[in-house]
Amino acid sequence: MDIKLLEDFVCLAALESFTAASRERHITQSALSRRIKALEAWLGSDLVDRDSKNFCLTPQGRIFVPEAEVTLRRLYNARDAVRVLGDSGDFEITVAAQNSIAQTLFLDWVKRIEARFDRVFVRLLSEKLSECINLLNRGHVNYLFCYANESLTLPIDEKKFAYTTIGKESLIPVTIPNQNKSPLFTLPGSRENPLPFIAYAHDSIFGRAVDQLIQDEAHSCFLSRRYENPYSHTLKSLVQEKLGFAWLPRTSIVSDLEQGKLCRSGDEHWDIEFDIRLYYHPEASSSQELAVLETSLEMAAELIS
């Protein structure tokens, strides 16, 4: 598939106009329409509601927007890494991070790293946890950001890698509000009316944690598992489409909660706490590596205080 098809769709979704998007993409409106249809044919689903009087994406189109943006970002990052790699004078850091962390705590960490060096090149690989751990184990990255829960084990050899906890995260159950600003879906649900549940994949760390919670007698609830995906941003899109409720990372939805776009489906009793760990090679010895470690330990100390 041509990357231009994704770029066209993301542009169209942002501008909400074929005319404006074709102007931005420097192509005719008919050419843009053909490209969008080609993307829809590849996906096997309509992205634009052509029966609507005004521009409108289909539910599938709204869900696909963040996925297309993530794909393009990864491709751009890979292209930039190839172009930059080999430049002299740069201190290079390779980092693997779970997607939600890459959009939140990682940003604070990398700004602090940049403040310590005149020139630094950071190559970020944002993937599922299993893929991130695999990159660390195979020596393809220097550092790994990941979530950890005391009741769940991670397949990381702690004799080979050290870690420090530099942040906290909470998974909280959320839904959109109804017209009365009350939760559209409220835990625990009932046997007669189970709640539509948008879930993480069972093998993901968030999926395992949520599965463990709802199997606990103290958290008895009635759910109907409707959708499944490993990425929280996709779950959020499904929640926004009124398709159910989901447990989402608090730090990624703070503004949505404050603005009333999302609300809790249950009180703190339903929250799941996580540490955010930074794994690294304990034999770090260069001045640059020690500076990175010192920055991370500073964040750990701030967390404690």
Residue frames as qw, qx, qy, qz and C-alpha x, y, z in Angstrom:
[[0.000, 0.887, 0.462, 0.000, 0.00, 0.00, 0.00],
 [0.376, 0.533, -0.025, 0.757, 1.26, 3.50, -0.90],
 [0.336, -0.342, -0.500, 0.721, 2.03, 5.63, 2.17],
 [0.072, -0.088, -0.163, -0.980, 0.39, 8.55, 0.36],
 [0.449, -0.446, -0.651, -0.419, -3.00, 6.92, 0.88],
 [0.519, -0.518, -0.551, 0.398, -2.57, 7.15, 4.64],
 [0.243, -0.191, -0.074, 0.948, -1.30, 10.73, 4.39],
 [0.208, -0.285, -0.465, -0.812, -4.31, 11.64, 2.24],
 [0.510, -0.538, -0.652, -0.160, -6.77, 10.11, 4.71],
 [0.471, -0.445, -0.419, 0.636, -5.19, 11.74, 7.79],
 [0.095, -0.039, 0.124, 0.987, -5.22, 15.10, 6.00],
 [0.336, -0.375, -0.572, -0.648, -8.86, 14.65, 4.97],
 [0.534, -0.539, -0.638, 0.134, -9.90, 13.65, 8.49],
 [0.374, -0.345, -0.272, 0.817, -8.18, 16.72, 9.93],
 [0.035, 0.081, -0.204, -0.975, -9.60, 19.25, 7.43],
 [0.351, 0.433, 0.750, -0.355, -13.03, 17.57, 7.07],
 [0.481, 0.742, 0.053, -0.465, -13.27, 18.68, 3.46],
 [0.815, 0.235, 0.399, 0.349, -12.32, 17.05, 0.17],
 [0.370, 0.882, 0.068, 0.285, -11.78, 20.49, -1.34],
 [0.263, -0.898, 0.339, -0.104, -9.46, 21.71, 1.40],
 [0.781, -0.345, 0.498, 0.154, -7.62, 18.38, 1.62],
 [0.774, 0.455, 0.298, 0.324, -7.05, 18.17, -2.14],
 [0.191, 0.938, -0.119, 0.266, -5.63, 21.70, -2.04],
 [0.504, -0.743, 0.439, -0.046, -3.38, 20.77, 0.90],
 [0.800, -0.131, 0.551, 0.196, -2.21, 17.59, -0.85],
 [0.086, 0.596, -0.460, -0.653, -1.68, 19.41, -4.20],
 [0.136, 0.110, 0.922, 0.346, -3.92, 17.04, -6.16],
 [0.383, -0.217, -0.375, -0.816, -7.33, 17.32, -7.77],
 [0.588, -0.171, 0.447, -0.652, -10.44, 16.55, -5.75],
 [0.912, 0.184, -0.164, -0.329, -11.27, 13.62, -8.02],
 [0.583, 0.405, -0.661, 0.243, -7.76, 12.19, -7.56],
 [0.173, -0.328, 0.675, -0.638, -8.11, 12.49, -3.78],
 [0.790, -0.020, 0.190, -0.582, -11.48, 10.74, -3.93],
 [0.856, 0.293, -0.414, -0.103, -9.94, 7.87, -5.93],
 [0.316, 0.407, -0.733, 0.444, -7.13, 7.49, -3.40],
 [0.449, -0.227, 0.543, -0.672, -9.55, 7.37, -0.47],
 [0.896, 0.123, -0.025, -0.426, -11.59, 4.72, -2.30],
 [0.680, 0.397, -0.604, 0.123, -8.37, 2.76, -2.93],
 [0.012, -0.348, 0.733, -0.584, -7.60, 2.86, 0.82],
 [0.693, -0.065, 0.326, -0.639, -11.15, 1.76, 1.62],
 [0.880, 0.261, -0.318, -0.237, -10.82, -1.12, -0.83],
 [0.445, 0.400, -0.726, 0.338, -7.57, -2.20, 0.83],
 [0.223, -0.217, 0.665, -0.679, -9.17, -2.03, 4.29],
 [0.221, -0.287, -0.908, -0.209, -12.42, -3.61, 3.16],
 [0.160, -0.676, -0.623, 0.359, -14.50, -0.94, 4.87],
 [0.159, 0.807, 0.245, 0.514, -15.90, 2.53, 4.11],
 [0.460, -0.191, -0.346, 0.795, -14.11, 5.37, 5.90],
 [0.100, 0.090, -0.010, -0.991, -16.23, 8.29, 4.66],
 [0.314, 0.509, 0.748, -0.289, -20.01, 8.50, 4.93],
 [0.104, 0.013, 0.494, 0.863, -20.93, 9.56, 1.40],
 [0.149, -0.606, -0.732, -0.273, -24.66, 9.60, 2.19],
 [0.291, -0.669, -0.387, 0.564, -24.23, 12.46, 4.65],
 [0.275, 0.921, 0.215, 0.172, -24.95, 16.02, 3.47],
 [0.113, -0.917, 0.374, -0.080, -21.94, 17.29, 5.39],
 [0.509, 0.456, -0.712, 0.158, -18.51, 15.69, 5.56],
 [0.727, -0.460, 0.337, -0.383, -18.61, 12.81, 8.02],
 [0.197, 0.382, -0.903, 0.000, -16.38, 9.83, 8.72],
 [0.800, -0.239, -0.473, -0.281, -17.97, 6.46, 9.36],
 [0.722, -0.645, 0.219, -0.123, -17.43, 4.91, 12.81],
 [0.923, 0.026, 0.137, 0.360, -14.75, 2.75, 11.18],
 [0.459, 0.686, -0.024, 0.564, -13.15, 5.88, 9.75],
 [0.308, -0.847, 0.195, -0.388, -13.03, 7.62, 13.14],
 [0.873, -0.424, 0.235, 0.061, -11.46, 4.55, 14.70],
 [0.852, 0.277, 0.128, 0.425, -8.91, 4.25, 11.88],
 [0.166, 0.934, -0.099, 0.300, -7.67, 7.87, 12.17],
 [0.438, -0.783, 0.436, -0.067, -5.42, 7.33, 15.25],
 [0.882, -0.064, 0.420, 0.202, -4.19, 4.02, 13.81],
 [0.644, 0.661, 0.136, 0.359, -3.18, 5.75, 10.58],
 [0.055, -0.942, 0.233, -0.236, -1.46, 8.52, 12.54],
 [0.699, -0.549, 0.455, 0.050, 0.54, 6.00, 14.58],
 [0.862, 0.231, 0.350, 0.285, 1.57, 4.10, 11.45],
 [0.435, 0.828, 0.005, 0.354, 2.74, 7.28, 9.73],
 [0.315, -0.882, 0.321, -0.141, 4.64, 8.40, 12.81],
 [0.822, -0.308, 0.446, 0.172, 6.50, 5.10, 12.95],
 [0.755, 0.474, 0.267, 0.366, 7.38, 5.31, 9.28],
 [0.166, 0.931, -0.104, 0.308, 8.59, 8.89, 9.63],
 [0.550, -0.739, 0.388, -0.033, 10.66, 7.98, 12.69],
 [0.873, -0.026, 0.405, 0.272, 12.22, 5.06, 10.83],
 [0.578, 0.709, 0.135, 0.380, 13.05, 7.30, 7.87],
 [0.094, -0.939, 0.221, -0.245, 14.59, 9.95, 10.12],
 [0.752, -0.523, 0.390, 0.090, 16.62, 7.33, 11.99],
 [0.838, 0.256, 0.303, 0.376, 18.11, 6.08, 8.73],
 [0.359, 0.841, 0.034, 0.403, 18.97, 9.62, 7.66],
 [0.289, -0.885, 0.270, -0.244, 20.48, 10.67, 10.97],
 [0.916, -0.321, 0.201, 0.133, 22.26, 7.44, 11.88],
 [0.800, 0.196, 0.111, 0.557, 25.98, 7.83, 11.38],
 [0.107, 0.898, -0.029, 0.427, 26.15, 11.59, 11.89],
 [0.594, 0.087, -0.484, 0.636, 29.21, 12.43, 13.96],
 [0.024, 0.283, -0.322, 0.903, 28.99, 14.16, 17.29],
 [0.652, -0.358, -0.136, -0.654, 25.60, 12.86, 18.38],
 [0.175, -0.171, 0.895, -0.373, 25.06, 10.77, 21.49],
 [0.554, -0.084, -0.578, -0.593, 22.52, 8.17, 20.41],
 [0.372, -0.068, 0.754, -0.537, 19.90, 6.64, 22.73],
 [0.433, -0.095, -0.741, -0.504, 17.66, 3.79, 21.61],
 [0.326, -0.027, 0.622, -0.711, 14.47, 3.38, 23.62],
 [0.305, -0.290, -0.828, -0.371, 11.56, 0.95, 23.49],
 [0.200, 0.046, 0.499, -0.842, 8.36, 2.08, 25.19],
 [0.162, 0.505, 0.847, -0.038, 4.79, 0.91, 25.44],
 [0.163, 0.554, 0.449, 0.682, 2.59, 3.19, 23.37],
 [0.333, -0.866, -0.347, -0.136, 0.81, 4.93, 26.27],
 [0.607, -0.605, 0.010, 0.515, 4.11, 5.70, 28.02],
 [0.500, 0.150, 0.349, 0.778, 5.61, 7.03, 24.78],
 [0.003, -0.678, -0.392, -0.621, 2.87, 9.67, 24.74],
 [0.485, -0.840, -0.166, -0.178, 3.14, 10.66, 28.40],
 [0.643, -0.717, 0.167, 0.211, 6.01, 10.10, 30.85],
 [0.773, 0.120, 0.271, 0.560, 8.62, 9.44, 28.15],
 [0.279, 0.813, 0.169, 0.482, 8.21, 13.04, 26.96],
 [0.409, -0.896, 0.134, -0.108, 9.24, 14.41, 30.37],
 [0.833, -0.342, 0.303, 0.312, 12.17, 12.00, 30.58],
 [0.694, 0.358, 0.287, 0.554, 13.55, 12.81, 27.13],
 [0.069, 0.929, 0.050, 0.361, 13.30, 16.58, 27.73],
 [0.579, -0.774, 0.252, 0.049, 15.44, 16.14, 30.82],
 [0.831, -0.041, 0.350, 0.430, 17.92, 14.07, 28.81],
 [0.486, 0.694, 0.215, 0.485, 18.14, 16.73, 26.13],
 [0.213, -0.960, 0.058, -0.169, 18.88, 19.37, 28.77],
 [0.717, -0.569, 0.333, 0.226, 22.05, 17.45, 29.74],
 [0.661, -0.009, 0.517, 0.543, 23.55, 17.13, 26.25],
 [0.093, 0.529, -0.245, -0.807, 24.40, 19.54, 23.50],
 [0.547, 0.286, -0.543, -0.569, 23.58, 16.97, 20.84],
 [0.406, -0.056, 0.880, -0.242, 21.54, 13.84, 21.36],
 [0.506, 0.094, -0.579, -0.632, 19.71, 11.57, 18.92],
 [0.479, -0.037, 0.740, -0.471, 16.87, 9.54, 20.45],
 [0.405, 0.050, -0.752, -0.517, 15.47, 6.61, 18.50],
 [0.498, -0.035, 0.580, -0.644, 12.11, 5.62, 19.99],
 [0.330, -0.053, -0.866, -0.373, 10.39, 2.33, 19.18],
 [0.481, -0.060, 0.417, -0.769, 6.83, 2.33, 20.46],
 [0.495, 0.046, -0.800, -0.335, 5.39, -1.19, 20.41],
 [0.823, -0.423, -0.230, -0.301, 3.43, -3.75, 22.40],
 [0.526, -0.712, 0.443, -0.138, 5.10, -4.86, 25.63],
 [0.923, -0.049, 0.355, 0.142, 6.14, -8.27, 24.30],
 [0.679, 0.628, 0.058, 0.376, 7.86, -6.65, 21.33],
 [0.071, -0.908, 0.277, -0.307, 9.53, -4.03, 23.55],
 [0.725, -0.527, 0.441, -0.033, 10.92, -6.73, 25.85],
 [0.900, 0.247, 0.262, 0.246, 12.13, -8.69, 22.86],
 [0.413, 0.829, -0.109, 0.360, 14.00, -5.61, 21.59],
 [0.353, -0.809, 0.412, -0.229, 15.69, -5.19, 25.00],
 [0.869, -0.260, 0.421, 0.029, 16.60, -8.87, 25.31],
 [0.826, 0.406, 0.227, 0.320, 18.09, -8.92, 21.81],
 [0.511, -0.399, 0.086, 0.756, 20.17, -5.81, 22.50],
 [0.310, 0.549, 0.476, 0.612, 18.38, -3.65, 19.93],
 [0.163, -0.859, -0.114, -0.472, 17.61, -0.91, 22.47],
 [0.300, 0.329, -0.582, 0.680, 19.45, 0.60, 25.43],
 [0.203, 0.003, 0.562, -0.802, 16.38, 1.35, 27.54],
 [0.264, -0.371, -0.821, -0.344, 12.88, -0.01, 28.04],
 [0.327, -0.104, 0.324, -0.881, 9.88, 1.84, 29.50],
 [0.439, -0.226, -0.807, -0.323, 7.07, -0.44, 30.61],
 [0.605, -0.482, 0.084, -0.628, 4.21, -0.84, 33.06],
 [0.393, 0.106, -0.879, 0.248, 4.56, -3.25, 35.97],
 [0.667, -0.475, -0.026, -0.573, 2.11, -4.59, 38.52],
 [0.241, -0.497, 0.776, -0.305, 3.20, -6.49, 41.63],
 [0.762, 0.042, 0.561, -0.321, 0.76, -9.32, 40.92],
 [0.829, 0.553, 0.059, -0.059, 1.98, -9.83, 37.35],
 [0.659, -0.411, 0.412, 0.477, 5.38, -11.10, 36.26],
 [0.447, 0.817, -0.218, -0.293, 7.38, -9.72, 33.35],
 [0.958, 0.110, 0.123, 0.236, 9.59, -11.99, 31.19],
 [0.276, 0.863, -0.313, 0.284, 12.68, -9.88, 31.84],
 [0.830, -0.079, -0.376, 0.404, 15.88, -11.37, 33.28],
 [0.266, -0.949, 0.028, -0.170, 16.54, -9.11, 36.28],
 [0.766, -0.416, 0.243, 0.425, 20.01, -10.64, 36.62],
 [0.571, 0.267, 0.382, 0.675, 20.81, -9.16, 33.23],
 [0.046, 0.601, 0.231, 0.764, 18.90, -5.89, 33.49],
 [0.178, -0.297, -0.567, 0.747, 18.31, -3.40, 36.29],
 [0.048, -0.664, -0.519, -0.536, 15.35, -1.08, 36.63],
 [0.083, -0.161, -0.445, 0.877, 14.15, 1.97, 38.50],
 [0.051, 0.700, 0.712, 0.035, 10.54, 3.04, 39.03],
 [0.214, -0.049, 0.045, 0.975, 10.14, 6.58, 37.70],
 [0.367, -0.105, -0.172, -0.908, 6.37, 6.97, 37.47],
 [0.301, 0.213, 0.845, -0.386, 2.93, 5.74, 38.46],
 [0.336, -0.032, -0.524, -0.782, -0.14, 5.01, 36.39],
 [0.429, 0.168, 0.730, -0.505, -3.73, 3.98, 37.10],
 [0.133, -0.207, -0.789, -0.562, -6.13, 2.15, 34.82],
 [0.289, 0.233, 0.521, -0.768, -9.58, 3.55, 35.47],
 [0.267, 0.435, 0.837, 0.200, -12.91, 2.40, 34.01],
 [0.106, 0.399, 0.009, -0.911, -14.41, 5.10, 31.80],
 [0.339, 0.549, 0.735, 0.207, -17.33, 5.72, 29.46],
 [0.043, 0.308, 0.197, 0.930, -18.86, 8.73, 27.77],
 [0.187, 0.245, 0.581, -0.753, -21.54, 10.65, 29.68],
 [0.168, 0.563, 0.776, 0.229, -25.18, 10.53, 28.64],
 [0.036, 0.675, 0.288, 0.679, -27.35, 13.60, 28.05],
 [0.538, -0.810, -0.159, -0.172, -27.74, 14.01, 31.84],
 [0.170, 0.756, -0.547, 0.318, -23.94, 13.95, 32.24],
 [0.760, -0.380, 0.484, -0.211, -24.17, 10.63, 34.04],
 [0.201, -0.370, 0.855, 0.303, -22.11, 7.60, 32.95],
 [0.666, 0.216, -0.402, -0.590, -23.60, 5.86, 29.93],
 [0.838, -0.039, -0.544, -0.009, -22.36, 2.53, 31.35],
 [0.327, -0.682, 0.437, -0.487, -21.92, 2.00, 35.10],
 [0.449, 0.149, -0.860, 0.192, -20.23, -0.85, 36.92],
 [0.367, -0.284, 0.873, 0.149, -21.03, -3.48, 38.04],
 [0.439, 0.082, -0.633, -0.632, -23.86, -3.97, 35.51],
 [0.685, -0.081, 0.496, -0.528, -26.45, -6.69, 35.99],
 [0.434, -0.004, 0.887, 0.158, -27.14, -10.23, 34.88],
 [0.473, 0.670, 0.562, -0.109, -30.13, -8.99, 32.86],
 [0.372, 0.925, 0.025, 0.069, -28.20, -6.07, 31.34],
 [0.777, -0.285, 0.130, 0.547, -24.45, -6.80, 31.15],
 [0.018, 0.880, -0.136, -0.454, -22.22, -3.87, 30.25],
 [0.796, 0.579, -0.023, 0.172, -20.61, -3.78, 26.77],
 [0.624, -0.661, 0.271, 0.317, -16.93, -4.24, 27.56],
 [0.590, 0.763, -0.242, 0.109, -14.11, -2.94, 25.34],
 [0.835, -0.497, 0.198, 0.132, -11.09, -5.00, 26.36],
 [0.039, 0.741, -0.644, -0.186, -7.36, -5.30, 25.96],
 [0.752, 0.250, -0.598, -0.120, -5.97, -8.47, 24.44],
 [0.873, -0.474, -0.079, -0.082, -5.73, -11.22, 27.07],
 [0.866, -0.003, -0.107, 0.488, -1.94, -11.56, 26.62],
 [0.217, 0.674, -0.130, 0.694, -1.20, -7.85, 27.20],
 [0.294, -0.029, -0.654, 0.697, -0.22, -6.61, 30.66],
 [0.356, -0.045, 0.157, -0.920, -3.30, -4.37, 30.85],
 [0.718, -0.068, -0.481, -0.499, -5.48, -7.25, 29.66],
 [0.589, -0.058, -0.758, 0.274, -4.04, -9.60, 32.26],
 [0.065, 0.006, -0.518, 0.853, -4.53, -7.02, 35.02],
 [0.523, -0.046, -0.038, -0.850, -8.15, -6.30, 34.08],
 [0.725, -0.055, -0.638, -0.254, -8.92, -10.01, 33.72],
 [0.428, -0.035, -0.745, 0.510, -7.50, -10.60, 37.19],
 [0.167, -0.036, 0.333, -0.927, -9.56, -7.76, 38.66],
 [0.636, -0.033, -0.165, -0.753, -12.92, -8.83, 37.24],
 [0.713, -0.037, -0.697, -0.062, -12.33, -12.43, 38.30],
 [0.159, 0.112, -0.675, 0.712, -11.86, -11.28, 41.90],
 [0.229, -0.568, -0.790, 0.033, -14.90, -11.90, 44.13],
 [0.180, -0.584, -0.313, 0.727, -14.58, -8.38, 45.52],
 [0.141, 0.405, -0.290, -0.856, -15.12, -7.01, 42.00],
 [0.371, 0.344, 0.860, 0.061, -18.07, -9.09, 40.86],
 [0.282, 0.494, -0.090, -0.818, -19.55, -7.58, 37.71],
 [0.666, 0.415, 0.619, -0.025, -21.57, -8.47, 34.62],
 [0.043, 0.643, -0.394, -0.655, -19.83, -7.72, 31.32],
 [0.819, 0.461, 0.343, 0.003, -20.34, -8.57, 27.67],
 [0.425, -0.453, 0.454, 0.639, -16.95, -8.57, 25.91],
 [0.578, 0.740, 0.273, -0.210, -17.59, -6.80, 22.58],
 [0.535, 0.801, -0.217, 0.157, -14.27, -5.50, 21.26],
 [0.805, -0.464, 0.159, 0.333, -10.60, -6.28, 21.83],
 [0.536, 0.757, -0.148, 0.343, -7.37, -4.46, 20.94],
 [0.754, -0.202, -0.296, 0.550, -3.91, -4.16, 22.57],
 [0.310, 0.218, -0.049, 0.924, -3.69, -0.35, 22.31],
 [0.073, -0.544, -0.590, 0.592, -5.37, 2.05, 24.73],
 [0.133, 0.340, -0.154, -0.918, -5.78, 4.80, 22.11],
 [0.300, -0.102, -0.773, -0.550, -7.88, 2.41, 20.02],
 [0.243, -0.453, -0.824, 0.240, -9.98, 1.45, 23.05],
 [0.016, -0.448, -0.263, 0.854, -10.51, 5.14, 23.72],
 [0.230, 0.126, -0.475, -0.840, -11.81, 5.65, 20.17],
 [0.335, -0.278, -0.867, -0.241, -14.27, 2.79, 20.63],
 [0.181, -0.485, -0.643, 0.564, -15.46, 4.25, 23.94],
 [0.074, 0.362, -0.015, -0.929, -16.01, 7.61, 22.26],
 [0.322, -0.017, -0.660, -0.678, -18.17, 5.88, 19.67],
 [0.641, -0.192, 0.265, -0.694, -20.55, 4.78, 22.49],
 [0.735, 0.166, -0.623, -0.212, -19.66, 1.13, 21.90],
 [0.816, -0.352, -0.437, 0.139, -18.96, 0.35, 25.54],
 [0.352, -0.899, 0.243, -0.089, -16.69, 1.17, 28.47],
 [0.828, 0.293, -0.334, 0.342, -13.00, 0.41, 28.98],
 [0.628, -0.680, 0.009, 0.378, -10.19, 0.70, 31.48],
 [0.540, 0.734, -0.023, 0.411, -7.86, 3.46, 30.23],
 [0.595, -0.079, -0.293, 0.744, -4.59, 4.96, 31.57],
 [0.158, -0.849, -0.388, 0.321, -5.48, 8.00, 33.68],
 [0.297, -0.555, 0.201, 0.751, -2.60, 10.19, 32.44],
 [0.198, 0.081, 0.671, 0.710, -3.73, 9.81, 28.83],
 [0.124, -0.609, -0.669, -0.408, -7.31, 10.97, 29.49],
 [0.253, -0.402, -0.448, 0.757, -6.91, 13.68, 32.14],
 [0.114, 0.154, -0.152, -0.970, -8.08, 16.46, 29.81],
 [0.373, -0.241, -0.724, -0.527, -11.01, 14.35, 28.56],
 [0.393, -0.482, -0.735, 0.269, -12.19, 13.82, 32.13],
 [0.160, -0.372, -0.249, 0.880, -11.77, 17.51, 33.02],
 [0.208, 0.108, -0.341, -0.910, -13.70, 18.59, 29.90],
 [0.624, 0.166, 0.501, -0.576, -16.47, 16.08, 30.52],
 [0.571, 0.394, -0.549, -0.466, -15.83, 14.16, 27.30],
 [0.624, -0.015, -0.780, 0.049, -15.28, 11.01, 29.37],
 [0.503, -0.563, 0.308, -0.579, -16.39, 10.07, 32.87],
 [0.128, -0.293, 0.920, -0.227, -15.86, 7.23, 35.30],
 [0.661, -0.137, -0.600, -0.430, -17.81, 4.00, 34.98],
 [0.782, -0.449, -0.421, 0.096, -16.99, 3.12, 38.58],
 [0.325, -0.923, 0.180, -0.098, -15.31, 4.58, 41.66],
 [0.078, 0.736, -0.667, 0.087, -11.68, 4.09, 42.81],
 [0.763, -0.197, 0.577, -0.214, -12.60, 0.59, 43.97],
 [0.869, 0.424, 0.255, 0.011, -12.26, -0.43, 40.31],
 [0.245, 0.890, -0.381, -0.052, -8.88, 1.23, 39.65],
 [0.960, -0.023, 0.012, 0.279, -5.74, -0.79, 38.91],
 [0.195, -0.922, 0.280, 0.182, -2.38, 0.64, 39.95],
 [0.887, 0.320, -0.003, 0.332, 0.83, 0.28, 37.95],
 [0.429, -0.675, 0.255, 0.544, 4.44, 1.31, 38.31],
 [0.645, 0.758, -0.095, 0.018, 6.25, 2.73, 35.30],
 [0.754, -0.457, 0.316, 0.349, 9.69, 1.16, 35.16],
 [0.434, 0.811, -0.374, -0.121, 12.78, 2.03, 33.18],
 [0.935, -0.163, 0.244, 0.197, 14.93, -1.05, 32.47],
 [0.309, 0.872, -0.380, -0.013, 18.58, -0.63, 31.50],
 [0.845, 0.193, -0.403, 0.293, 21.90, -2.41, 31.38],
 [0.598, -0.794, -0.049, 0.103, 23.48, -2.19, 34.86],
 [0.753, -0.174, 0.160, 0.614, 27.02, -2.15, 33.46],
 [0.281, 0.907, 0.158, 0.273, 26.57, 1.39, 32.11],
 [0.699, -0.383, -0.032, 0.603, 29.96, 3.09, 32.40],
 [0.376, 0.384, 0.215, 0.815, 30.31, 5.95, 29.89],
 [0.041, -0.179, -0.310, 0.933, 29.70, 9.51, 31.06],
 [0.407, -0.075, -0.355, -0.838, 26.65, 9.74, 28.79],
 [0.587, -0.265, -0.746, -0.168, 25.13, 6.52, 30.10],
 [0.361, -0.276, -0.632, 0.628, 25.73, 7.59, 33.69],
 [0.130, 0.062, 0.056, -0.988, 24.07, 10.93, 32.97],
 [0.540, -0.192, -0.549, -0.609, 20.98, 9.14, 31.62],
 [0.570, -0.294, -0.744, 0.190, 20.92, 6.94, 34.72],
 [0.195, -0.167, -0.429, 0.866, 21.29, 9.96, 36.99],
 [0.334, -0.081, -0.204, -0.917, 18.34, 11.66, 35.28],
 [0.628, -0.248, -0.657, -0.335, 16.22, 8.56, 35.77],
 [0.494, -0.262, -0.678, 0.478, 17.18, 8.27, 39.44],
 [0.026, 0.021, 0.193, -0.981, 16.25, 11.92, 39.95],
 [0.537, -0.181, -0.373, -0.735, 12.76, 11.19, 38.63],
 [0.646, -0.244, -0.722, 0.050, 12.57, 8.16, 40.92],
 [0.308, -0.154, -0.530, 0.775, 13.51, 10.31, 43.91],
 [0.262, -0.069, -0.043, -0.962, 10.87, 12.92, 42.98],
 [0.615, -0.238, -0.609, -0.441, 8.28, 10.15, 42.84],
 [0.557, -0.259, -0.695, 0.374, 9.13, 9.01, 46.36],
 [0.159, -0.145, -0.348, 0.913, 9.11, 12.53, 47.78]]
